[in-house]
Amino acid sequence: MTEIAIRNAVAADVPMLMAMMRELAIHDGIADGLETNEDFLRRDGFGPSPLFHAIVAEVAGETAGFISFFERYSTWKGGFHIAVDDVFVRAPFRSRGVGKAMMLHVRGLAEAKGFNLRWEAEVGNEKARGFYEKLGAKTRLKRICYWDVAG
């Protein structure tokens, strides 16, 4: 198997991250639902006080996928955890260990800080749920409720 390289995303990666986010939106059947843009990603992820972080996976010099995440405090748990926002592996690289390598990398980042790691998957996405459970993740059904008050 070809080696999978994982690295922190940098500001120069923003166009590539945006392209993969579009691919993810199409894959999830919500192509019109993506509301961010490169300016927001650059400002919020790569400025002086980043609101999110991202890692990029590369295989033989090609971008294979990414994970975006942020630190979040839980009053319930009384501490911080890393919250994974997006996990995406490009179609040619699926079932080649890229998703596993990225998830284990982010898990290592959480462990290094003494944090837990949390993320969500769509309730009906059994493939994702099975993947996460194979990695040893615990799952529970939970509905996300929200008000879209920002416009």
C-alpha positions as CSV (number, residue, x, y, z in Angstrom):
1,M,0.0,0.0,0.0
2,T,1.1,3.5,-0.8
3,E,2.1,5.6,2.2
4,I,-0.5,8.1,3.5
5,A,1.0,11.4,4.6
6,I,-1.0,13.5,7.1
7,R,-0.2,17.2,7.6
8,N,-1.8,20.3,9.1
9,A,-3.6,22.4,6.6
10,V,-2.1,25.8,5.8
11,A,-3.7,29.0,4.3
12,A,-2.4,28.0,0.9
13,D,-4.7,24.9,1.1
14,V,-7.9,26.9,1.3
15,P,-8.8,26.5,-2.4
16,M,-8.3,22.8,-2.2
17,L,-10.3,22.5,1.1
18,M,-13.1,24.5,-0.5
19,A,-13.1,22.1,-3.5
20,M,-13.2,19.1,-1.2
21,M,-16.0,20.7,0.8
22,R,-18.0,21.0,-2.5
23,E,-17.3,17.4,-3.3
24,L,-18.5,16.4,0.2
25,A,-21.7,18.5,-0.3
26,I,-22.4,16.8,-3.6
27,H,-21.6,13.3,-2.1
28,D,-24.1,14.0,0.8
29,G,-26.7,15.2,-1.7
30,I,-26.8,18.8,-0.4
31,A,-24.8,20.6,-3.1
32,D,-26.8,23.8,-2.5
33,G,-26.3,23.6,1.3
34,L,-22.7,24.7,1.4
35,E,-22.7,28.3,2.6
36,T,-19.0,29.1,3.3
37,N,-16.4,30.4,0.9
38,E,-12.6,30.7,0.7
39,D,-12.6,34.1,2.4
40,F,-14.4,32.7,5.5
41,L,-12.2,29.6,5.6
42,R,-9.0,31.8,5.4
43,R,-10.2,34.2,8.0
44,D,-11.6,31.7,10.5
45,G,-9.0,28.9,10.1
46,F,-5.8,30.6,9.4
47,G,-5.8,34.0,11.1
48,P,-4.2,35.0,14.4
49,S,-6.9,33.1,16.5
50,P,-8.1,30.2,14.4
51,L,-11.7,29.0,15.1
52,F,-11.1,25.6,13.4
53,H,-8.2,23.5,12.3
54,A,-7.8,21.0,9.5
55,I,-5.6,18.2,8.5
56,V,-5.0,17.0,4.9
57,A,-4.2,13.5,3.8
58,E,-2.0,12.9,0.7
59,V,-1.2,9.8,-1.2
60,A,1.6,9.8,-3.7
61,G,1.5,13.6,-3.7
62,E,-2.2,13.8,-4.4
63,T,-4.7,15.2,-2.0
64,A,-6.8,12.3,-0.7
65,G,-9.0,13.9,2.0
66,F,-9.3,16.2,5.0
67,I,-10.8,16.5,8.4
68,S,-11.8,19.8,10.0
69,F,-12.1,20.1,13.7
70,F,-12.1,22.6,16.6
71,E,-11.8,22.6,20.4
72,R,-14.9,22.8,22.4
73,Y,-15.7,23.0,26.1
74,S,-18.4,20.7,27.6
75,T,-20.0,21.9,30.8
76,W,-21.5,18.3,31.1
77,K,-18.0,16.7,31.1
78,G,-16.2,19.6,32.7
79,G,-13.5,19.8,30.1
80,F,-12.5,20.3,26.6
81,H,-12.8,17.9,23.7
82,I,-12.0,18.0,20.0
83,A,-15.1,18.2,17.9
84,V,-14.7,16.8,14.4
85,D,-16.7,18.8,11.9
86,D,-16.1,17.3,8.5
87,V,-14.5,14.0,7.4
88,F,-14.0,13.5,3.7
89,V,-12.0,11.1,1.5
90,R,-12.0,11.6,-2.2
91,A,-13.6,8.7,-4.2
92,P,-10.4,7.3,-5.7
93,F,-8.9,7.0,-2.2
94,R,-11.8,5.4,-0.4
95,S,-11.2,1.9,1.2
96,R,-7.5,2.5,1.1
97,G,-7.0,3.4,4.8
98,V,-7.1,7.2,4.3
99,G,-10.1,7.8,6.6
100,K,-8.6,5.5,9.3
101,A,-5.3,7.3,9.1
102,M,-6.9,10.7,9.4
103,M,-9.1,9.7,12.3
104,L,-6.3,8.1,14.2
105,H,-4.2,11.2,13.6
106,V,-6.9,13.5,15.1
107,R,-7.3,11.0,17.9
108,G,-3.6,11.4,18.6
109,L,-4.0,15.2,18.7
110,A,-6.8,14.8,21.3
111,E,-4.8,12.3,23.4
112,A,-1.8,14.6,23.4
113,K,-4.0,17.4,25.0
114,G,-5.8,15.1,27.3
115,F,-9.1,15.7,25.5
116,N,-11.8,13.4,24.3
117,L,-12.9,13.3,20.7
118,R,-16.4,13.7,19.4
119,W,-18.1,13.8,16.1
120,E,-21.5,13.2,14.5
121,A,-22.7,11.1,11.6
122,E,-26.1,11.2,9.9
123,V,-28.4,8.8,11.6
124,G,-29.1,6.9,8.3
125,N,-25.4,6.7,7.3
126,E,-24.8,3.1,8.3
127,K,-21.6,2.9,6.3
128,A,-20.0,5.8,8.3
129,R,-21.3,4.4,11.5
130,G,-19.9,1.0,10.8
131,F,-16.5,2.6,9.9
132,Y,-16.4,4.5,13.2
133,E,-17.4,1.4,15.2
134,K,-14.6,-0.6,13.5
135,L,-12.2,2.1,14.8
136,G,-13.5,1.4,18.3
137,A,-15.8,4.5,18.6
138,K,-18.9,4.3,20.6
139,T,-22.1,5.5,18.9
140,R,-25.4,6.6,20.2
141,L,-28.5,8.0,18.4
142,K,-29.0,11.7,19.0
143,R,-30.9,14.2,17.0
144,I,-29.5,17.6,16.4
145,C,-31.9,20.5,16.7
146,Y,-31.2,24.0,15.6
147,W,-32.6,27.3,14.6
148,D,-31.1,29.0,11.6
149,V,-31.3,32.5,12.9
150,A,-28.2,33.9,11.3
151,G,-29.9,34.2,8.0
